[in-house]
Protein backbone atom coordinates (compact mmCIF):
# COMPACT_ATOMS: atom_id res chain seq x y z
CA UNK A 1 0.00 0.00 0.00
CA UNK A 2 1.69 3.19 -1.14
CA UNK A 3 -0.26 5.71 0.84
CA UNK A 4 -3.21 6.15 3.15
CA UNK A 5 -6.02 8.63 3.51
CA UNK A 6 -4.35 10.51 6.30
CA UNK A 7 -5.60 13.13 8.71
CA UNK A 8 -4.27 16.55 7.73
CA UNK A 9 -5.98 18.76 10.29
CA UNK A 10 -5.15 17.99 13.89
CA UNK A 11 -5.00 20.96 16.25
CA UNK A 12 -2.49 20.63 19.07
CA UNK A 13 -3.34 22.01 22.50
CA UNK A 14 -0.33 23.34 24.42
CA UNK A 15 -0.54 21.95 27.96
CA UNK A 16 2.57 23.53 29.46
CA UNK A 17 5.57 25.62 28.52
CA UNK A 18 8.59 26.06 30.79
CA UNK A 19 12.25 27.00 30.68
CA UNK A 20 14.75 24.38 31.84
CA UNK A 21 18.21 25.53 32.88
CA UNK A 22 21.56 23.78 33.12
CA UNK A 23 22.19 22.49 36.63
CA UNK A 24 25.97 22.96 36.93
CA UNK A 25 26.60 26.27 38.78
CA UNK A 26 30.30 26.21 37.90
CA UNK A 27 29.63 26.97 34.22
CA UNK A 28 30.24 30.67 33.66
CA UNK A 29 28.07 32.81 31.44
CA UNK A 30 29.83 33.97 28.30
CA UNK A 31 29.26 35.09 24.72
CA UNK A 32 29.94 32.58 21.94
CA UNK A 33 30.66 34.13 18.55
CA UNK A 34 29.30 32.06 15.68
CA UNK A 35 31.83 30.94 13.11
CA UNK A 36 31.99 32.06 9.51
CA UNK A 37 30.75 28.60 8.56
CA UNK A 38 27.67 29.18 10.73
CA UNK A 39 26.95 32.33 8.71
CA UNK A 40 26.61 30.37 5.46
CA UNK A 41 23.10 29.05 6.27
CA UNK A 42 22.40 32.17 8.37
CA UNK A 43 19.41 32.20 10.74
CA UNK A 44 17.25 29.31 9.61
CA UNK A 45 14.99 27.12 11.78
CA UNK A 46 15.98 23.45 11.91
CA UNK A 47 14.43 20.58 13.83
CA UNK A 48 14.79 16.87 14.45
CA UNK A 49 11.42 15.16 14.80
CA UNK A 50 11.22 11.73 16.47
CA UNK A 51 8.03 9.67 16.55
CA UNK A 52 7.50 7.02 19.25
CA UNK A 53 4.70 4.50 18.80
CA UNK A 54 3.84 4.20 22.51
CA UNK A 55 5.19 5.06 25.95
CA UNK A 56 5.85 1.55 27.43
CA UNK A 57 5.31 2.53 31.06
CA UNK A 58 2.26 2.65 33.34
CA UNK A 59 2.47 6.43 33.55
CA UNK A 60 2.53 6.78 29.77
CA UNK A 61 3.37 10.22 28.41
CA UNK A 62 3.44 11.67 31.94
CA UNK A 63 6.54 9.54 32.56
CA UNK A 64 8.09 10.86 29.33
CA UNK A 65 7.50 14.45 30.45
CA UNK A 66 8.99 13.70 33.86
CA UNK A 67 12.05 12.21 32.16
CA UNK A 68 12.68 15.42 30.24
CA UNK A 69 12.12 17.62 33.27
CA UNK A 70 14.61 15.57 35.28
CA UNK A 71 17.21 14.97 32.57
CA UNK A 72 17.38 18.13 30.47
CA UNK A 73 19.42 20.07 33.07
CA UNK A 74 22.21 17.46 32.81
CA UNK A 75 22.08 17.56 29.00
CA UNK A 76 22.37 21.37 29.06
CA UNK A 77 25.48 21.09 31.22
CA UNK A 78 27.14 19.58 28.15
CA UNK A 79 25.26 21.74 25.62
CA UNK A 80 25.35 24.99 27.59
CA UNK A 81 25.01 27.32 24.54
CA UNK A 82 21.61 25.72 23.86
CA UNK A 83 20.40 27.14 27.19
CA UNK A 84 21.29 30.61 25.94
CA UNK A 85 19.86 33.11 23.50
CA UNK A 86 20.68 34.09 19.91
CA UNK A 87 21.30 37.83 19.89
CA UNK A 88 22.33 40.33 17.22
CA UNK A 89 25.44 42.27 18.13
CA UNK A 90 24.47 45.96 17.86
CA UNK A 91 27.93 46.98 16.67
CA UNK A 92 28.63 44.34 14.00
CA UNK A 93 25.04 43.43 13.12
CA UNK A 94 26.08 39.77 13.30
CA UNK A 95 24.45 37.07 15.43
CA UNK A 96 26.10 35.65 18.52
CA UNK A 97 25.04 33.21 21.24
CA UNK A 98 24.69 34.61 24.74
CA UNK A 99 25.40 31.60 26.94
CA UNK A 100 23.50 33.00 29.92
CA UNK A 101 21.51 29.94 31.05
CA UNK A 102 18.17 31.61 30.48
CA UNK A 103 17.06 28.08 29.70
CA UNK A 104 15.99 25.77 26.91
CA UNK A 105 12.28 25.61 26.29
CA UNK A 106 10.26 22.48 27.15
CA UNK A 107 6.80 22.48 25.58
CA UNK A 108 4.17 19.79 26.19
CA UNK A 109 1.15 19.47 23.91
CA UNK A 110 -1.74 17.13 23.13
CA UNK A 111 -3.15 16.03 19.77
CA UNK A 112 -6.57 14.41 19.72
CA UNK A 113 -5.78 11.99 16.88
CA UNK A 114 -3.77 8.79 16.58
CA UNK A 115 -0.33 8.63 15.01
CA UNK A 116 -1.65 6.07 12.53
CA UNK A 117 -4.09 8.61 11.12
CA UNK A 118 -1.43 11.01 9.86
CA UNK A 119 -0.59 11.31 6.17
CA UNK A 120 3.11 10.49 6.30
CA UNK A 121 3.96 10.83 2.63
CA UNK A 122 3.01 14.53 2.64
CA UNK A 123 5.54 16.50 4.67
CA UNK A 124 3.45 19.56 5.52
CA UNK A 125 0.56 17.58 7.01
CA UNK A 126 2.57 15.19 9.17
CA UNK A 127 5.93 15.97 10.74
CA UNK A 128 5.82 19.72 10.29
CA UNK A 129 2.44 19.85 12.01
CA UNK A 130 4.00 18.80 15.32
CA UNK A 131 6.42 21.74 15.28
CA UNK A 132 4.95 24.21 17.76
CA UNK A 133 5.80 27.92 17.88
CA UNK A 134 8.84 28.67 20.02
CA UNK A 135 8.71 31.08 22.93
CA UNK A 136 10.85 33.48 20.91
CA UNK A 137 13.08 33.58 17.85
CA UNK A 138 16.08 34.02 20.13
CA UNK A 139 15.57 30.65 21.88
CA UNK A 140 18.49 28.35 21.01
CA UNK A 141 16.66 25.09 21.83
CA UNK A 142 12.99 24.20 22.15
CA UNK A 143 12.16 20.59 23.05
CA UNK A 144 8.55 19.90 22.11
CA UNK A 145 6.71 16.83 23.36
CA UNK A 146 3.27 16.09 21.84
CA UNK A 147 1.14 13.16 23.00
CA UNK A 148 -1.37 11.43 20.70
CA UNK A 149 -4.66 9.66 21.39
CA UNK A 150 -3.11 6.25 20.66
CA UNK A 151 -0.59 6.58 23.50
CA UNK A 152 2.26 7.46 21.16
CA UNK A 153 4.15 10.72 21.19
CA UNK A 154 6.54 12.90 19.22
CA UNK A 155 9.63 14.76 20.36
CA UNK A 156 10.75 17.71 18.25
CA UNK A 157 14.17 19.18 18.91
CA UNK A 158 13.93 22.71 17.46
CA UNK A 159 16.99 24.91 17.08
CA UNK A 160 18.59 27.28 14.59
CA UNK A 161 21.03 26.54 11.78
CA UNK A 162 23.31 29.20 13.25
CA UNK A 163 23.81 26.89 16.22
CA UNK A 164 23.80 23.37 14.72
CA UNK A 165 23.88 21.54 11.42
CA UNK A 166 22.12 18.22 10.80
CA UNK A 167 25.01 16.14 12.12
CA UNK A 168 25.27 18.16 15.34
CA UNK A 169 21.50 17.90 15.82
CA UNK A 170 21.56 14.10 15.51
CA UNK A 171 24.46 14.04 18.00
CA UNK A 172 22.35 16.07 20.44
CA UNK A 173 19.53 13.52 20.23
CA UNK A 174 22.02 10.68 20.71
CA UNK A 175 23.61 12.41 23.70
CA UNK A 176 20.18 12.84 25.32
CA UNK A 177 19.46 9.15 24.85
CA UNK A 178 22.80 8.13 26.36
CA UNK A 179 22.43 10.48 29.33
CA UNK A 180 18.87 9.38 30.06
CA UNK A 181 19.72 5.67 30.01
CA UNK A 182 22.93 6.05 32.02
CA UNK A 183 21.44 8.20 34.75
CA UNK A 184 23.24 11.39 33.78
CA UNK A 185 26.64 10.24 32.51
CA UNK A 186 27.99 11.05 29.07
CA UNK A 187 31.08 9.15 27.93
CA UNK A 188 34.17 11.30 27.51
CA UNK A 189 34.40 10.42 23.83
CA UNK A 190 30.85 11.65 23.21
CA UNK A 191 31.15 15.05 24.86
CA UNK A 192 30.49 17.92 22.46
CA UNK A 193 32.96 20.57 21.37
CA UNK A 194 31.48 24.07 21.13
CA UNK A 195 34.75 25.85 20.23
CA UNK A 196 33.95 27.82 17.07
CA UNK A 197 37.59 28.88 16.62
CA UNK A 198 38.50 25.62 14.87
CA UNK A 199 38.34 27.46 11.55
CA UNK A 200 39.48 31.08 11.59
CA UNK A 201 39.96 33.45 8.66
CA UNK A 202 43.52 33.95 7.53
CA UNK A 203 45.22 37.29 8.11
CA UNK A 204 44.93 37.86 4.38
CA UNK A 205 41.76 36.08 3.22
CA UNK A 206 42.20 34.11 0.02
CA UNK A 207 39.78 32.00 -2.00
CA UNK A 208 39.16 30.75 -5.51
CA UNK A 209 36.94 32.65 -7.94
CA UNK A 210 34.50 29.75 -7.98
CA UNK A 211 33.18 30.80 -4.55
CA UNK A 212 32.05 34.15 -5.95
CA UNK A 213 29.97 32.23 -8.49
CA UNK A 214 28.70 29.77 -5.89
CA UNK A 215 26.87 32.45 -3.86
CA UNK A 216 24.35 35.13 -4.82
CA UNK A 217 23.10 37.96 -2.57
CA UNK A 218 19.76 37.09 -0.99
CA UNK A 219 17.53 39.61 -2.75
CA UNK A 220 13.89 39.13 -3.78
CA UNK A 221 14.67 40.74 -7.14
CA UNK A 222 16.83 37.74 -8.04
CA UNK A 223 14.48 35.06 -6.78
CA UNK A 224 11.59 33.25 -8.41
CA UNK A 225 8.27 34.55 -7.08
CA UNK A 226 6.65 32.63 -4.24
CA UNK A 227 3.70 31.25 -6.25
CA UNK A 228 5.97 29.84 -8.93
CA UNK A 229 8.12 28.21 -6.27
CA UNK A 230 5.23 26.70 -4.31
CA UNK A 231 3.45 25.40 -7.41
CA UNK A 232 6.59 23.93 -8.96
CA UNK A 233 7.45 21.46 -6.19
CA UNK A 234 5.82 18.78 -4.09
CA UNK A 235 7.03 17.72 -0.65
CA UNK A 236 7.15 14.03 0.16
CA UNK A 237 8.37 11.50 2.68
CA UNK A 238 9.61 8.15 1.33
CA UNK A 239 10.56 4.79 2.77
CA UNK A 240 13.58 3.05 1.22
CA UNK A 241 13.82 -0.58 2.29
CA UNK A 242 17.18 -2.05 3.29
CA UNK A 243 16.78 -4.81 0.68
CA UNK A 244 16.29 -2.20 -2.06
CA UNK A 245 19.39 -0.32 -0.92
CA UNK A 246 21.39 -3.57 -1.02
CA UNK A 247 20.09 -4.42 -4.48
CA UNK A 248 20.85 -0.91 -5.71
CA UNK A 249 24.42 -1.26 -4.43
CA UNK A 250 24.77 -4.53 -6.33
CA UNK A 251 23.50 -2.95 -9.54
CA UNK A 252 25.75 0.12 -9.14
CA UNK A 253 28.93 -1.85 -8.36
CA UNK A 254 31.22 -3.04 -11.12
CA UNK A 255 31.82 -6.76 -11.39
CA UNK A 256 35.08 -7.53 -9.64
CA UNK A 257 35.51 -3.92 -8.64
CA UNK A 258 35.12 -1.96 -5.44
CA UNK A 259 31.61 -2.10 -3.98
CA UNK A 260 29.99 1.33 -4.03
CA UNK A 261 28.57 2.91 -0.89
CA UNK A 262 24.86 3.29 -0.24
CA UNK A 263 25.07 7.03 -0.88
CA UNK A 264 26.90 6.53 -4.17
CA UNK A 265 24.37 3.94 -5.33
CA UNK A 266 21.40 6.15 -4.45
CA UNK A 267 23.11 9.12 -6.12
CA UNK A 268 23.48 7.18 -9.36
CA UNK A 269 19.84 6.11 -9.28
CA UNK A 270 18.61 9.66 -8.64
CA UNK A 271 20.91 11.16 -11.26
CA UNK A 272 19.62 8.83 -13.95
CA UNK A 273 16.02 9.51 -12.84
CA UNK A 274 16.65 13.26 -13.11
CA UNK A 275 18.18 12.91 -16.58
CA UNK A 276 15.23 10.78 -17.67
CA UNK A 277 12.75 13.46 -16.59
CA UNK A 278 14.74 16.31 -18.15
CA UNK A 279 15.05 14.42 -21.43
CA UNK A 280 15.43 16.68 -24.45
CA UNK A 281 14.18 19.77 -22.58
CA UNK A 282 17.71 20.70 -21.47
CA UNK A 283 21.14 19.67 -22.61
CA UNK A 284 22.60 19.38 -19.10
CA UNK A 285 21.67 18.50 -15.51
CA UNK A 286 23.39 18.63 -12.13
CA UNK A 287 23.65 16.56 -8.98
CA UNK A 288 24.72 18.12 -5.71
CA UNK A 289 25.63 16.73 -2.29
CA UNK A 290 25.69 18.33 1.12
CA UNK A 291 28.88 16.86 2.52
CA UNK A 292 29.67 16.58 6.22
CA UNK A 293 33.25 17.79 6.58
CA UNK A 294 33.99 16.10 9.92
CA UNK A 295 35.12 12.69 8.58
CA UNK A 296 36.86 14.23 5.55
CA UNK A 297 39.44 16.31 7.37
CA UNK A 298 42.84 14.66 7.52
CA UNK A 299 44.99 16.80 9.84
CA UNK A 300 45.02 15.05 13.26
CA UNK A 301 44.35 18.26 15.19
CA UNK A 302 41.33 19.05 12.99
CA UNK A 303 39.96 15.54 13.22
CA UNK A 304 40.21 15.64 17.02
CA UNK A 305 38.59 19.09 17.24
CA UNK A 306 35.71 18.32 14.90
CA UNK A 307 34.85 14.75 15.90
CA UNK A 308 32.03 15.97 18.19
CA UNK A 309 31.92 19.52 16.86
CA UNK A 310 28.68 21.40 17.49
CA UNK A 311 28.30 23.97 14.75
CA UNK A 312 28.20 23.99 10.98
CA UNK A 313 30.76 21.98 9.07
CA UNK A 314 29.03 21.14 5.80
CA UNK A 315 29.48 22.21 2.21
CA UNK A 316 27.74 21.75 -1.12
CA UNK A 317 29.55 19.81 -3.85
CA UNK A 318 28.15 19.77 -7.40
CA UNK A 319 28.78 18.11 -10.76
CA UNK A 320 27.14 19.15 -14.03
CA UNK A 321 27.15 16.85 -17.08
CA UNK A 322 25.15 16.36 -20.24
CA UNK A 323 21.77 14.68 -19.96
CA UNK A 324 22.61 12.30 -22.80
CA UNK A 325 25.80 11.24 -21.04
CA UNK A 326 23.93 10.31 -17.84
CA UNK A 327 21.25 8.48 -19.84
CA UNK A 328 23.87 6.56 -21.83
CA UNK A 329 26.06 5.56 -18.88
CA UNK A 330 25.37 2.28 -17.07
CA UNK A 331 24.59 2.67 -13.39
CA UNK A 332 28.13 1.74 -12.18
CA UNK A 333 29.65 4.55 -14.25
CA UNK A 334 27.22 7.10 -12.87
CA UNK A 335 27.99 5.87 -9.33
CA UNK A 336 31.71 6.27 -10.07
CA UNK A 337 31.06 9.80 -11.30
CA UNK A 338 29.23 10.58 -8.05
CA UNK A 339 32.08 9.13 -5.99
CA UNK A 340 34.64 11.22 -7.87
CA UNK A 341 32.58 14.40 -7.46
CA UNK A 342 32.22 13.95 -3.69
CA UNK A 343 35.90 13.05 -3.25
CA UNK A 344 37.25 15.80 -5.55
CA UNK A 345 37.57 18.76 -3.14
CA UNK A 346 40.60 19.17 -0.91
CA UNK A 347 38.26 19.67 2.02
CA UNK A 348 40.61 21.33 4.49
CA UNK A 349 41.61 23.99 1.99
CA UNK A 350 38.03 24.26 0.76
CA UNK A 351 36.66 25.01 4.24
CA UNK A 352 39.48 27.49 4.85
CA UNK A 353 38.64 29.29 1.60
CA UNK A 354 34.96 29.30 2.55
CA UNK A 355 35.82 30.85 5.93
CA UNK A 356 37.91 33.49 4.15
CA UNK A 357 35.17 34.22 1.61
CA UNK A 358 32.57 34.73 4.35
CA UNK A 359 34.97 37.01 6.21
CA UNK A 360 34.83 39.45 3.30
CA UNK A 361 31.09 39.08 2.68
CA UNK A 362 29.58 38.64 6.15
CA UNK A 363 27.73 41.96 6.25
CA UNK A 364 25.26 40.77 3.61
CA UNK A 365 23.08 37.66 3.37
CA UNK A 366 23.81 35.23 0.55
CA UNK A 367 22.29 32.01 -0.75
CA UNK A 368 23.75 29.22 -2.84
CA UNK A 369 23.40 30.20 -6.49
CA UNK A 370 22.21 26.69 -7.26
CA UNK A 371 19.10 27.29 -5.17
CA UNK A 372 17.94 30.12 -7.43
CA UNK A 373 16.80 27.55 -9.96
CA UNK A 374 18.71 29.12 -12.84
CA UNK A 375 20.73 27.11 -15.32
CA UNK A 376 20.41 23.36 -15.62
CA UNK A 377 18.00 21.41 -13.35
CA UNK A 378 19.73 20.42 -10.11
CA UNK A 379 18.93 17.72 -7.57
CA UNK A 380 20.74 17.87 -4.23
CA UNK A 381 21.18 14.85 -1.95
CA UNK A 382 21.78 15.40 1.77
CA UNK A 383 22.67 12.10 3.48
CA UNK A 384 22.65 12.99 7.19
CA UNK A 385 23.94 9.57 8.22
CA UNK A 386 23.83 6.02 6.91
CA UNK A 387 23.57 4.66 10.44
CA UNK A 388 20.61 4.88 12.84
CA UNK A 389 20.47 7.74 15.33
CA UNK A 390 20.25 6.63 18.96
CA UNK A 391 16.73 7.74 19.94
CA UNK A 392 16.10 5.38 22.89
CA UNK A 393 16.03 7.47 26.07
CA UNK A 394 14.32 4.72 28.05
CA UNK A 395 11.05 4.47 26.13
CA UNK A 396 12.20 2.44 23.14
CA UNK A 397 13.58 3.62 19.80
CA UNK A 398 11.64 6.08 17.68
CA UNK A 399 9.98 4.66 14.57
CA UNK A 400 11.25 7.67 12.63
CA UNK A 401 13.77 10.44 13.23
CA UNK A 402 14.36 13.01 10.55
CA UNK A 403 15.67 16.59 10.39
CA UNK A 404 13.07 19.07 9.18
CA UNK A 405 14.15 22.47 7.85
CA UNK A 406 11.98 25.45 7.05
CA UNK A 407 13.83 27.31 4.26
CA UNK A 408 13.29 31.06 4.34
CA UNK A 409 14.35 31.69 0.75
CA UNK A 410 12.34 30.71 -2.33
CA UNK A 411 14.52 27.79 -3.34
CA UNK A 412 14.06 26.19 -6.75
CA UNK A 413 16.24 23.10 -6.51
CA UNK A 414 15.21 19.49 -6.04
CA UNK A 415 16.25 18.18 -2.64
CA UNK A 416 16.40 14.72 -1.04
CA UNK A 417 17.48 14.22 2.58
CA UNK A 418 18.04 10.73 3.95
CA UNK A 419 18.45 9.32 7.43
CA UNK A 420 18.58 5.72 8.62
CA UNK A 421 15.38 4.48 10.27
CA UNK A 422 16.05 4.10 14.03
CA UNK A 423 16.42 0.56 15.30
CA UNK A 424 16.04 -0.88 11.80
CA UNK A 425 17.94 -3.26 9.60
CA UNK A 426 19.36 -0.48 7.45
CA UNK A 427 16.22 0.98 5.88
CA UNK A 428 16.14 4.71 5.20
CA UNK A 429 13.57 7.47 5.45
CA UNK A 430 13.84 10.25 2.86
CA UNK A 431 12.39 13.75 2.96
CA UNK A 432 12.13 15.19 -0.53
CA UNK A 433 11.20 18.43 -2.28
CA UNK A 434 10.80 17.50 -5.94
CA UNK A 435 9.36 18.59 -9.23
CA UNK A 436 6.03 16.74 -9.65
CA UNK A 437 7.33 14.93 -12.75
CA UNK A 438 10.38 13.62 -10.89
CA UNK A 439 8.27 12.56 -7.89
CA UNK A 440 5.89 10.71 -10.23
CA UNK A 441 8.80 9.02 -12.01
CA UNK A 442 10.36 7.82 -8.75
CA UNK A 443 7.04 6.51 -7.43
CA UNK A 444 6.17 4.71 -10.68
CA UNK A 445 9.60 3.24 -11.38
CA UNK A 446 9.90 -0.49 -10.77
CA UNK A 447 11.06 -1.99 -8.45
CA UNK A 448 9.82 1.01 -6.43
CA UNK A 449 12.96 2.13 -4.59
CA UNK A 450 11.12 5.23 -3.34
CA UNK A 451 7.90 4.15 -1.62
CA UNK A 452 5.60 6.86 -0.24
CA UNK A 453 5.90 6.63 3.53
CA UNK A 454 2.91 5.15 5.35
CA UNK A 455 1.98 4.28 8.91
CA UNK A 456 2.36 0.62 7.92
CA UNK A 457 6.04 1.04 7.12
CA UNK A 458 6.50 2.66 10.52
CA UNK A 459 4.67 -0.16 12.29
CA UNK A 460 2.00 2.15 13.66
CA UNK A 461 -0.97 -0.10 12.90
CA UNK A 462 -1.71 -3.60 11.69
CA UNK A 463 -1.93 -4.36 7.94
CA UNK A 464 -5.65 -5.24 8.18
CA UNK A 465 -6.37 -1.62 9.07
CA UNK A 466 -4.96 -0.26 5.83
CA UNK A 467 -7.11 2.08 3.86
CA UNK A 468 -7.31 2.95 0.20
CA UNK A 469 -5.05 5.33 -1.66
CA UNK A 470 -6.12 8.91 -2.18
N, C-alpha and C positions, 0 to 999 in steps of 0.2 A: 504494500500500500504506500503510495508515494506521498500522500498528504492527507490531512483530515480537515473537516469543517471545524476550524478552531474558533474559540472565543476571542474577539478582538476588542472588547470593551469591558474592562474589569477595573472599576475604581478601587483605589487603595486608600484605606483610612489610616492616617498616622496616629498611632497609639501613644508614642512617647518620643521625645527628642532630648538628648542630653550630651554634654561635653565630658569626655573621659580624658584624664591627664596622665602623663607618665608618673610613675610612683617613686623614682629614684631622686631624692633631693640633692644629690651631689652633682647632677648634671646642670651646668651653668647655662643661663640664657645667652644667646649669641645670634648674630646675623650671618646667614649662609648665602653668599653670592652664587647665583646660578652660573653654570659654565656657558661658554659660547656654543657648545653642542646642545645645551638645553634651549638656547634661543632659536634653534633651527625650526622646531615645531611651534615655538611660541606658546602662548597660553591657550591650551586646548583641552577640554574635558576628556578624561579617559577613565574607563572602569573595567573591572573584572567581575563578571557575574557568574556565580556558582549556584546550581540548582540541586537541592537535596530532596530525594523522593519522600522521606519521612524521618521524623525525629524518633530514634529507637529507644526512648526512655519513657518512663511513666509520666513525667512532667511535660513531655512533648516540647513544644516551642518555648515554653517558659524556661525549661532547662537550657535551651540554646541561648536565650537572652541572658540568663544568669552567667553562662560561660563567658560571653563577651564582656559583661560588666566586670567579672573577676579577672579575666586574662588580658584585656586590652592594655591596662597600665604597664604590665611587664613587656608587652610587644613594643609599646611606645618608648620604653627605656632604650631599646635597640634602634628604633626608628624615630628618634626624637624630633627631627625636622617635620615629621608628619603630624606632630602635635602643635605645630606653629601656624603661622599665617603667611600667605603670599601677599607681599606689599610692593607697591611701586616706589622706587627711590625718587624723591622729589627733585634731586639734583641731576641725576643721570637719565631719569625717565625709564629706567630698566627695572625689571622685577627682581626681587630678592626674597629669601625666606627668613622671616623673623622667628627664630626658634625660641619661643617664649612660653611654651607649655600652656597656651590658652586652651588646648585640648583638641583631640579628634572628635568628630561628631559620631554618635551612635543613635541611629533612627530605627524605630520598630514600627512596622505597619501590618495591616491585615487586608487580605484580598478574599472576597467572598466566593471564589471559584476554585476549582481543582486545577492542579498543575496539568493534568491530562487534557484539560479543555483548551489549552492555549494552542495557537497556530504557530508551530515552531519553524516552519519554513519561511515565514515572513518576519523579517527582523523587527520592524517597527511595532508589530502587535504582539510581541512575545518578550524577548529579553529587555528591550529598551523601555517597555512599560513598567518594569519593576525599578527603574532608576528614579528615585524621588528627588525633589529639589533639595539642594544643600542649604544649610543655614546661612551661607554667604559665599560669594565667589572667591573670597580670600581663604576659605577653609582648605587646608592641605590634604585632609583625609576625612571622608564621610563613609562610615560602615553602615550599610542599610540592610536590615533584616526584615523580610516580609513573609508572614505565614499564610498558608493557603488552606482552603476548606478540607482538603484531603489529608491534612497532617504534615504535608511537605512544606518546604520553605526555601527561600532564596537568600543569598548573601551577596550584596553588591559592594565592592570595594571601589569607591569613587575618589579620584584624585585629579591631578592636572599634569599634562605632558611636560610642563616646566620642571616637575619634581621627579617623575619616573617615566621610563619607557616600558614597553610591554614585558620585556625580560625582568626588569626590576619589580614590576607589579606582580608577576607570577612568583617571584622570590619572596615577596611580602606575604602572599597567601600561604606559601610553603612554610615560611618562618612561623606564622600564626599556628599552623597545624602542628608543627614540631613543638612549639612552646606549650600549646594546650594539652598535648598528650603527655609531655614530660613533666608537667607540673611547674613550668616556668623557667626551664633551662634550655638555652639555645647553644648548640655545639659551637666551639670556637671557629671551626672552619665554615660555619654558616652565617657568621655575624656580618652585618652589612657594612659597607664602606661608603660614607657620605662625603668624602673629601673631593670636592669639585676641582681641585687644583691639579688633578692628574694630567690634564691637557691644558697648557697655557699658551697664549699667543707668543710668537717669537718677537724679539726686540724690533726686528724689521720684518713685518708680516710678508709672506710670500706664498703665492698660489698659482696654479695653472689657469690659463684663460678659460678652460672648460667650465670652471665654477661660475664664472660670470654668465655663461649661457645656461647653466643648470638652474639658476634662480631668477625669478621675475618679481618686481615689487608687487605687493598685495594691494591692488587698486581695482575697484569695481569697473573702471573703464576698460580693463584688459581681461575681464572675466565674462564667461557666457552668462546670460541672464538666468535668474533663478528658475523660471518656468521651463526653459529649455533643459536645464540641468535635471530638474526633478522628473520631467517626462521622458528623459532619455535613458534612465537607469532603473533597474529593479533591485531590491535588496532581498537577499535570500540567505537561509541557513541550510547547509548540506551535511549529510552523513557520508563518510567515506570509509567503507569497511576495510578491516585489516587485510582480508583475503584479496580485495581489489588492489590495495596498495602493493601487496606482494606480487600479484600477477603483473601489475604495471611495471614493477622493477624488473621482472623477468623479461618482459617485452622490450624494455628500454636498455637492457644490458647486452653488450656484444657477446657473441659466443666465444668463450675462451678468454674474454677480456675482463677487466675490472668491473665488478658489480656496481651499478649506479646507486646513489642514495635515494631515499624516498622523495626528498625535495627535488632532486634532479629529474626523477621519473615523472613526478607530477608536473614539473615545469614543462617538460617535453610534450606531455599530453595537452596541457593548456595552450601552449604555443601553437601546436598544430590545429587545435580547435579554433583559436583566434584567426589563424590564417585561412581556415576553411570558411569562416563567417565573412571575413573581409573580401575574399575572392578577388574578382577583377575590379572591385570598387576603388582599390588603392594599390599602389605598386609595392608598398613596404608596410611592415608592422613591427612593433616593439614588445619585448618582455622586460619587466623590471623586477627587482628583488630588494626588499628591505633586509639588509644584512646586519646581524648582531655582531658588533666588532669585538666583543669580549674574547671569544675563542680564537680570533684571527690575528691577535697581536702576538708578536714573537719575542720581544724583549722581556727578559725575566721580570724586571721591575714593573713593567706595564701589566704583564699577566697577573702578577701578585696583587697589584692595586685595583685591577678591574674585575677580578674573579667574582666578587660579590658587590660590585659597584652599583650604587643607587643613583641613578641619573640617566641621561640619554647618551647612548653609545651605539647608534645605529646610523646607517647611511643607505642611500638608494643607488643601486647599480643597474645599468640598463644596457641592452643590446638591440640594435635595429638591423633588420635584414629584409631581403625581398620576400614578398608573400609566396611567390613561386618557388623560391629556394626552400622555405619551410614546408610547403606542400609536397615537394619532390623528395625531400630527405626522409629516410626511414627513421623511426622513433629513436634508435640508439644514437644516430648522428645529431638529432636535435637535443637529446639529453647531454651529449658531449659538448655541444655549443653552449648549453646552459651552464654546465660545470666550468667551462673556460671563462665565461662572462663573470661568474661569481668569484672565481679565483684570480681574475686578472689584476685588480687593484693591489698596489702595495699599501696595505691598510694603515700601517703606522704613519706613513708619509701622507696618505690621503686624509686621515683625521686631523693631522697637524695643519695641512693646508686648509681644511674646512674651518678649523679654529681661527686661523689667520684671516680667512675671508670674512668670517662673521665679525671679527674685531674691527674691520674697516667698514662694515655695513650694519652694525647693530642698532643704529638709531632709527632704522626703518624696517617695517615688516615685509618679509619676502615669502614666496611660496615656490615649490618646485615647479619649474616651467612645464614639466611633463603633465602636471595636474590641470593645466589650462585647457587641455583637450585639443591643442593645435598640433599640426603635423600628422604623422602616421598614428593609427589607433594603437594604444598602449594598454597592456594588462600587467598589473603589478601583483606579485605574490609576496605575502608577508608570513613566513613560517615562524611563529613564535617559538615553538619547541616541538621536536619530534617525540618527546617523552612526556608521560603524564605529569601534571602538576599535582603536588601533594595537597589534597583538599580535605583530608580526614582530620578534623580537630576534636574527635571523640564521638562523632555522630555518623560515622561512615563516610565514604567518599562521595563527592558530588557526582551526579549523572552527567553533568556538563559544566565546563568552566571555559569561558571565552572572553577575551578582551573586547570591549565595545567602545568605539570612539565616536565622537559627535563632531565631525569636521565643520569648522566655521566657514571655510571658503567654499565657493561653488566649484567643486572638483569635477572634472570630466574625464576621468581615467577609470578603466576597469580595475577592480581590486578584489583579491582573494586572500583571506587571512585564515591560517590553519593552526589548530592546537590539538594535541592528543587528548582523546576522551579519558577522563580520570578513571583509574582502576580498570582499564580495558586491556584487550589483547593487542593493542596497537592501532585501533581504529581512530580516525580523526573526525573532528567537527570543523567545518569551514563556514566562515561568514563572508559573504560575497556581495559586491555592488557591481552589477554587470549590465551591459546592453541587453535588452530583451531578446534579441536574436541569438546572442551568445548563451544566455541562460537557457533558452529553448533548445539550442544545439546540445548543450551539456546534459540536459535532462532527458533528451530523446536518444542520445548516443548509446548504443549497446556496447559493452555490457553494463551500462549505467554506473559509471564510477561515481558520479555526483548524484546522490539520491536526496531529494527534498527531505529535510529533517522532520521526523514525526515523534509523537509521544511514544509510539511503539519502539522505535530505535533507542529511546532513552530508558525503556523499561518502566514507563509510568503507568501503563495499564495493560491488561491481558489482551491477546490478539482477538478474542471473540468480541471485544468491545469496539473494534475498529468501525469507523464510519466511512461513508463514500467520499470520493474526491470532489473538491469544489468544481 
